[in-house]
């Protein structure tokens, strides 16, 4: 049951991130990162923004997975026994 809840939580986070990516007032990468070379084209900035979004989704999913594993270990202390 707990794993179903965690899978649902991961799906909800991914859906939220996808919804945020479609917002029309999404900041451009040059506003997020002033180190972007001024000669970059709009396509390069868009690719950079997409990379950031993809990486954030992966980082968020990883944090959820870490918490799920911590919860699993705490809920099942018998897995630590080595009889």
DSSP file (Angstrom, degrees, kcal/mol; ACC not computed):
  #  RESIDUE AA STRUCTURE BP1 BP2  ACC     N-H-->O    O-->H-N    N-H-->O    O-->H-N    TCO  KAPPA ALPHA  PHI   PSI    X-CA   Y-CA   Z-CA
    1    1 A X     >        0   0    0      0, 0.0     4,-1.7     0, 0.0     5,-0.1   0.000 360.0 360.0 360.0 -42.1    0.0    0.0    0.0
    2    2 A X  H  >  +     0   0    0      1,-0.2     4,-2.2     2,-0.2     5,-0.2   0.893 360.0  53.2 -63.0 -39.4    2.8    2.4    0.9
    3    3 A X  H  > S+     0   0    0      1,-0.2     4,-2.4     2,-0.2    -1,-0.2   0.849 105.4  54.8 -66.5 -32.0    4.5    1.8   -2.5
    4    4 A X  H  > S+     0   0    0      2,-0.2     4,-2.3     1,-0.2    -1,-0.2   0.903 108.3  49.4 -64.9 -40.2    1.3    2.7   -4.3
    5    5 A X  H  X S+     0   0    0     -4,-1.7     4,-2.3     2,-0.2    -2,-0.2   0.911 111.4  48.8 -64.7 -42.2    1.2    6.0   -2.4
    6    6 A X  H  X S+     0   0    0     -4,-2.2     4,-2.5     2,-0.2    -2,-0.2   0.897 110.2  50.3 -66.0 -39.9    4.8    6.7   -3.3
    7    7 A X  H  X S+     0   0    0     -4,-2.4     4,-2.4     1,-0.2    -1,-0.2   0.913 111.4  49.7 -63.2 -41.0    4.2    5.9   -7.0
    8    8 A X  H  X S+     0   0    0     -4,-2.3     4,-2.4     2,-0.2    -2,-0.2   0.895 109.8  51.0 -62.9 -39.4    1.2    8.3   -6.9
    9    9 A X  H  X S+     0   0    0     -4,-2.3     4,-2.4     2,-0.2    -2,-0.2   0.908 110.0  49.2 -64.9 -41.9    3.3   11.0   -5.3
   10   10 A X  H  X S+     0   0    0     -4,-2.5     4,-2.5     1,-0.2    -2,-0.2   0.925 111.6  49.2 -62.8 -43.9    6.0   10.6   -7.9
   11   11 A X  H  X S+     0   0    0     -4,-2.4     4,-2.4     1,-0.2    -2,-0.2   0.893 110.5  50.9 -62.2 -40.0    3.3   10.8  -10.7
   12   12 A X  H  X S+     0   0    0     -4,-2.4     4,-2.3     2,-0.2    -1,-0.2   0.910 110.9  48.1 -65.1 -41.8    1.8   13.9   -9.1
   13   13 A X  H  X S+     0   0    0     -4,-2.4     4,-2.5     2,-0.2    -2,-0.2   0.919 111.9  49.3 -64.5 -43.4    5.2   15.7   -8.9
   14   14 A X  H  X S+     0   0    0     -4,-2.5     4,-2.2     1,-0.2    -2,-0.2   0.900 111.4  49.4 -63.7 -39.9    6.0   14.8  -12.5
   15   15 A X  H  X S+     0   0    0     -4,-2.4     4,-2.4     2,-0.2    -1,-0.2   0.900 110.5  50.9 -65.0 -40.2    2.5   16.1  -13.6
   16   16 A X  H  X S+     0   0    0     -4,-2.3     4,-2.3     2,-0.2    -2,-0.2   0.922 110.4  48.5 -62.8 -44.3    3.1   19.3  -11.6
   17   17 A X  H  X S+     0   0    0     -4,-2.5     4,-1.7     1,-0.2    -2,-0.2   0.897 111.0  50.8 -63.5 -39.6    6.5   19.9  -13.2
   18   18 A X  H  X S+     0   0    0     -4,-2.2     4,-0.7     1,-0.2    -1,-0.2   0.901 110.2  49.9 -64.5 -40.1    5.0   19.2  -16.7
   19   19 A X  H >< S+     0   0    0     -4,-2.4     3,-0.8     1,-0.2     4,-0.3   0.893 109.4  51.5 -65.4 -39.3    2.3   21.8  -16.0
   20   20 A X  H >< S+     0   0    0     -4,-2.3     3,-1.3     1,-0.2    -1,-0.2   0.848 102.3  60.6 -65.6 -33.4    4.8   24.4  -14.8
   21   21 A X  H 3< S+     0   0    0     -4,-1.7    -1,-0.2     1,-0.3    -2,-0.2   0.728 101.8  53.4 -67.7 -21.0    6.8   23.9  -18.0
   22   22 A X  T << S+     0   0    0     -3,-0.8    -1,-0.3    -4,-0.7    -2,-0.2   0.438  76.5 123.0 -95.6   1.0    3.9   25.0  -20.1
   23   23 A X    X   -     0   0    0     -3,-1.3     3,-1.2    -4,-0.3    -3,-0.0  -0.418  61.0-139.9 -61.6 132.5    3.3   28.3  -18.2
   24   24 A X  T 3  S+     0   0    0      1,-0.3    -1,-0.1    -2,-0.1    -3,-0.0   0.786  97.9  57.1 -68.3 -26.3    3.5   31.2  -20.8
   25   25 A X  T 3  S+     0   0    0      2,-0.0    -1,-0.3     3,-0.0     2,-0.1   0.076  72.7 147.6 -94.6  27.7    5.5   33.4  -18.4
   26   26 A X    <   -     0   0    0     -3,-1.2    -5,-0.0     1,-0.1    -6,-0.0  -0.402  53.7-112.8 -60.3 131.0    8.3   31.0  -17.9
   27   27 A X        -     0   0    0     -2,-0.1     2,-0.1     1,-0.1    -1,-0.1  -0.306  28.8-113.4 -66.8 149.7   11.5   32.9  -17.4
   28   28 A X    >>  -     0   0    0      1,-0.1     4,-1.5    -3,-0.1     3,-1.2  -0.481  25.8-111.8 -80.2 158.2   14.1   32.7  -20.0
   29   29 A X  H 3> S+     0   0    0      1,-0.3     4,-2.9     2,-0.2     7,-0.2   0.825 115.4  61.3 -61.0 -33.1   17.4   31.0  -19.2
   30   30 A X  H 34 S+     0   0    0      1,-0.2    -1,-0.3     2,-0.2     6,-0.1   0.798 105.5  48.0 -67.5 -25.0   19.3   34.3  -19.4
   31   31 A X  H <4 S+     0   0    0     -3,-1.2     3,-0.3     1,-0.1    -1,-0.2   0.824 115.7  44.6 -78.7 -32.7   17.2   35.7  -16.6
   32   32 A X  H  < S+     0   0    0     -4,-1.5     2,-0.4     1,-0.3    -2,-0.2   0.828 128.1  25.8 -77.1 -32.8   17.8   32.5  -14.5
   33   33 A X    ><  -     0   0    0     -4,-2.9     3,-1.8    -5,-0.2    -1,-0.3  -0.865  60.8-169.9-137.8  98.5   21.5   32.4  -15.3
   34   34 A X  T 3  S+     0   0    0     -2,-0.4    -1,-0.1     1,-0.3    -4,-0.1   0.590  82.3  74.9 -67.2  -6.8   23.3   35.6  -16.1
   35   35 A X  T 3   +     0   0    0      2,-0.1    -1,-0.3     3,-0.0     2,-0.2   0.513  65.9 116.7 -82.1  -4.5   26.4   33.6  -17.1
   36   36 A X  S <  S-     0   0    0     -3,-1.8     9,-0.0    -7,-0.2     2,-0.0  -0.448  80.0-104.8 -64.9 131.9   24.7   32.5  -20.4
   37   37 A X    >   -     0   0    0     -2,-0.2     3,-1.8     1,-0.2    -1,-0.1  -0.339  21.2-133.6 -59.0 134.5   26.7   33.8  -23.3
   38   38 A X  T 3  S+     0   0    0      1,-0.3    -1,-0.2    -4,-0.1    -2,-0.1   0.702 102.1  64.8 -64.7 -17.9   24.9   36.8  -24.9
   39   39 A X  T 3  S+     0   0    0      2,-0.0    -1,-0.3     0, 0.0    -2,-0.1   0.511  74.5 119.0 -84.4  -2.6   25.5   35.3  -28.3
   40   40 A X    <   -     0   0    0     -3,-1.8     2,-0.1     1,-0.1    -4,-0.0  -0.345  63.3-126.4 -62.7 141.7   23.3   32.3  -27.6
   41   41 A X     >  -     0   0    0      1,-0.1     4,-2.2    -2,-0.0     5,-0.2  -0.347  25.1-104.3 -80.4 167.9   20.4   31.9  -30.0
   42   42 A X  H  > S+     0   0    0      1,-0.2     4,-2.5     2,-0.2     5,-0.2   0.860 123.6  55.8 -59.8 -35.8   16.8   31.5  -28.7
   43   43 A X  H  > S+     0   0    0      2,-0.2     4,-2.4     1,-0.2    -1,-0.2   0.895 106.7  48.9 -65.3 -39.7   17.1   27.9  -29.7
   44   44 A X  H  > S+     0   0    0      2,-0.2     4,-2.2     1,-0.2    -2,-0.2   0.908 112.3  48.1 -66.4 -41.2   20.1   27.4  -27.5
   45   45 A X  H  X S+     0   0    0     -4,-2.2     4,-2.6     2,-0.2    -2,-0.2   0.906 111.5  50.5 -65.6 -41.2   18.4   29.1  -24.5
   46   46 A X  H  X S+     0   0    0     -4,-2.5     4,-2.4     2,-0.2    -2,-0.2   0.916 110.5  49.2 -62.5 -43.1   15.3   27.0  -25.0
   47   47 A X  H  X S+     0   0    0     -4,-2.4     4,-2.2     2,-0.2    -1,-0.2   0.895 111.3  50.2 -62.7 -39.7   17.5   23.8  -25.1
   48   48 A X  H  X S+     0   0    0     -4,-2.2     4,-2.3     2,-0.2    -2,-0.2   0.921 110.3  49.5 -63.6 -45.0   19.2   25.0  -21.9
   49   49 A X  H  X S+     0   0    0     -4,-2.6     4,-2.5     1,-0.2    -2,-0.2   0.904 110.5  50.6 -61.0 -41.7   15.9   25.6  -20.2
   50   50 A X  H  X S+     0   0    0     -4,-2.4     4,-2.7     2,-0.2    -1,-0.2   0.905 108.9  51.5 -63.9 -41.2   14.7   22.2  -21.2
   51   51 A X  H  X S+     0   0    0     -4,-2.2     4,-2.5     2,-0.2    -1,-0.2   0.916 110.3  49.3 -61.1 -43.4   17.8   20.6  -19.8
   52   52 A X  H  X S+     0   0    0     -4,-2.3     4,-2.3     2,-0.2    -2,-0.2   0.922 112.1  48.1 -61.4 -44.6   17.3   22.4  -16.5
   53   53 A X  H  X S+     0   0    0     -4,-2.5     4,-2.2     2,-0.2    -2,-0.2   0.913 112.4  48.6 -63.2 -43.8   13.6   21.3  -16.3
   54   54 A X  H  X S+     0   0    0     -4,-2.7     4,-2.1     1,-0.2    -1,-0.2   0.912 112.5  48.6 -62.6 -42.9   14.6   17.7  -17.1
   55   55 A X  H  X S+     0   0    0     -4,-2.5     4,-2.5    -5,-0.2    -1,-0.2   0.878 109.7  51.8 -66.3 -37.7   17.3   17.7  -14.5
   56   56 A X  H  X S+     0   0    0     -4,-2.3     4,-2.7     2,-0.2     5,-0.2   0.897 108.3  51.4 -66.4 -39.6   15.0   19.2  -11.9
   57   57 A X  H  X S+     0   0    0     -4,-2.2     4,-2.4     1,-0.2    -2,-0.2   0.914 111.8  47.3 -62.6 -41.7   12.4   16.5  -12.5
   58   58 A X  H  X S+     0   0    0     -4,-2.1     4,-2.4     2,-0.2    -2,-0.2   0.908 112.4  49.3 -65.9 -41.5   15.1   13.9  -12.1
   59   59 A X  H  X S+     0   0    0     -4,-2.5     4,-2.1     2,-0.2    -2,-0.2   0.910 112.3  47.9 -64.4 -42.1   16.4   15.5   -8.9
   60   60 A X  H  X S+     0   0    0     -4,-2.7     4,-1.9     2,-0.2    -2,-0.2   0.921 111.9  49.3 -65.0 -43.8   12.9   15.8   -7.4
   61   61 A X  H  X S+     0   0    0     -4,-2.4     4,-2.3     1,-0.2    -2,-0.2   0.899 109.6  52.7 -61.9 -39.8   12.1   12.1   -8.3
   62   62 A X  H  X S+     0   0    0     -4,-2.4     4,-2.7     1,-0.2    -1,-0.2   0.905 106.6  52.3 -63.8 -41.2   15.4   11.1   -6.7
   63   63 A X  H  X S+     0   0    0     -4,-2.1     4,-2.1     1,-0.2    -1,-0.2   0.892 110.1  48.9 -61.4 -39.2   14.5   12.9   -3.5
   64   64 A X  H  X S+     0   0    0     -4,-1.9     4,-2.4     2,-0.2    -2,-0.2   0.905 110.8  50.2 -66.4 -41.5   11.1   11.1   -3.4
   65   65 A X  H  X S+     0   0    0     -4,-2.3     4,-2.3     2,-0.2    -2,-0.2   0.912 109.1  51.8 -63.6 -42.4   12.9    7.7   -4.0
   66   66 A X  H  X S+     0   0    0     -4,-2.7     4,-2.3     1,-0.2    -2,-0.2   0.928 111.1  47.1 -59.4 -45.0   15.3    8.4   -1.1
   67   67 A X  H  X S+     0   0    0     -4,-2.1     4,-2.8     1,-0.2    -1,-0.2   0.895 109.6  53.9 -65.0 -39.4   12.5    9.2    1.2
   68   68 A X  H  X S+     0   0    0     -4,-2.4     4,-2.2     1,-0.2    -1,-0.2   0.911 110.0  47.4 -60.8 -42.5   10.6    6.1    0.2
   69   69 A X  H  X S+     0   0    0     -4,-2.3     4,-2.3     2,-0.2    -2,-0.2   0.895 111.6  50.1 -67.4 -40.4   13.7    4.0    0.9
   70   70 A X  H  X S+     0   0    0     -4,-2.3     4,-2.4     1,-0.2    -2,-0.2   0.932 112.0  48.3 -61.4 -45.3   14.1    5.6    4.3
   71   71 A X  H  X S+     0   0    0     -4,-2.8     4,-2.2     1,-0.2    -2,-0.2   0.895 110.6  51.9 -61.6 -40.4   10.5    5.0    5.1
   72   72 A X  H  X S+     0   0    0     -4,-2.2     4,-1.3     2,-0.2    -1,-0.2   0.915 111.1  46.3 -64.0 -44.1   10.8    1.4    4.1
   73   73 A X  H  < S+     0   0    0     -4,-2.3     3,-0.2     1,-0.2    -2,-0.2   0.912 114.7  47.3 -65.7 -42.5   13.8    0.7    6.3
   74   74 A X  H  < S+     0   0    0     -4,-2.4     3,-0.4     1,-0.2    -1,-0.2   0.853 114.0  47.4 -68.1 -33.8   12.2    2.4    9.3
   75   75 A X  H  < S+     0   0    0     -4,-2.2     2,-0.3     1,-0.2    -1,-0.2   0.688 117.0  43.4 -80.7 -18.4    8.9    0.6    8.8
   76   76 A X    ><  +     0   0    0     -4,-1.3     3,-1.8    -3,-0.2    -1,-0.2  -0.596  58.7 163.0-128.1  70.7   10.6   -2.8    8.4
   77   77 A X  G >   +     0   0    0     -3,-0.4     3,-1.7    -2,-0.3     4,-0.4   0.728  68.8  76.0 -63.6 -19.1   13.4   -3.2   11.0
   78   78 A X  G >  S+     0   0    0      1,-0.3     3,-1.0     2,-0.2    -1,-0.3   0.724  79.6  70.5 -65.1 -19.6   13.4   -7.0   10.4
   79   79 A X  G <  S+     0   0    0     -3,-1.8    -1,-0.3     1,-0.2    -2,-0.2   0.703  92.6  59.4 -69.6 -16.2   15.3   -6.4    7.1
   80   80 A X  G <  S+     0   0    0     -3,-1.7     2,-0.3    -4,-0.2    -1,-0.2   0.647  83.6  98.6 -84.3 -16.0   18.3   -5.4    9.2
   81   81 A X    <   -     0   0    0     -3,-1.0     2,-0.3    -4,-0.4    -3,-0.0  -0.555  53.0-168.3 -77.0 133.7   18.4   -8.8   11.0
   82   82 A X              0   0    0     -2,-0.3    -1,-0.1     1,-0.1    -3,-0.1  -0.586 360.0 360.0-121.3  68.2   21.0  -11.2    9.6
   83   83 A X              0   0    0     -2,-0.3    -1,-0.1     0, 0.0    -2,-0.0   0.472 360.0 360.0 -73.3 360.0   20.1  -14.6   11.3
